[in-house]
Amino acid sequence: MIDYTWINNEGKLNLMNIQVFVVNAFTKNKSGGNPAGVVVDGDGLIAADMQYIASEMGLSETAFIQSSSAADYRIRYFTPVSEVDLCGHATIASFALLVQRKSVSKNNFTIETKAGILPVRIEGEQVFLTQNNPQFGQELDKKEIAESLHINEADIMTTLPIEIVSTGLKDIIIPVKNNQVLQTLQPDFNRMKEISAKLEIVGYHVFTLDTDSGADAFCRNFAPLYDINEESATGTASGALTGYLYKHNVVKPGATSLIFEQGHAMNAPSEIISHVKVDANNNVEALEVGGEGMYISTKLTELS
């Protein structure tokens, strides 16, 4: 709901009482997950308005659903400090909300994003976003990355590289040897910002194959360059990790789905599911990432 009121002498349109829904995406057993803001009717908002709302919400991302002439919806994504091309968990949150509000009557959609036009699929209580096929960047030296994470180089796996990967947003994928190393990380966020800016990446996605559940990997994600020191579930980075694991033959032959858990260190355990189609050489031909979402609350935000 958006109420419009003319206020200043320049004829600027001020939008007040903007309804922002808070939805946890990638919940596990109806709890945990990563909260995203969702504005259902975003057509009357300009970029500055959306940035202000995202800053006021203070969540890792807020999604603004708009009409589109190229797809079923256009979605724009804002962190508290800037717009990003794509956000997996905010997309899952958006469509979970539309389903729970009974605002949609079909199961397959397309969305227009700055990362391209992407399919979204609803399967029961789960929402899946098709991501771009993985693009692999440079492999990085351990020393600088280890120092920024405040760990020893020996804590990083020797059999897998530190590598930049993107399925819409660039992240550094970092393999650590065990879950104790992962869960006790205390990064140097200022150093992370410098490295992220230098490499033009969103953040660090650190993972371990040492799990005590049915998950294929436990993960943590840090993006301080975008004012997100850590978040409890990251859809795009999970897509990047999926491509990375297939590329380096970590995945069992024939496997078509992976499960990642994130958020344990934040007391918000989250479950992220990847579905994959690969060719005979284990190259990803199609990739979708998704999970469940749950509406939490509603906030009214005013623009002045």
Summary of the structure (lengths in Angstrom):
residues: 304
radius of gyration: 19.1
end to end distance: 16.5
largest distance: 66.1
contacts: 1081
relative contact order: 0.18
helix: 23%
strand: 42%
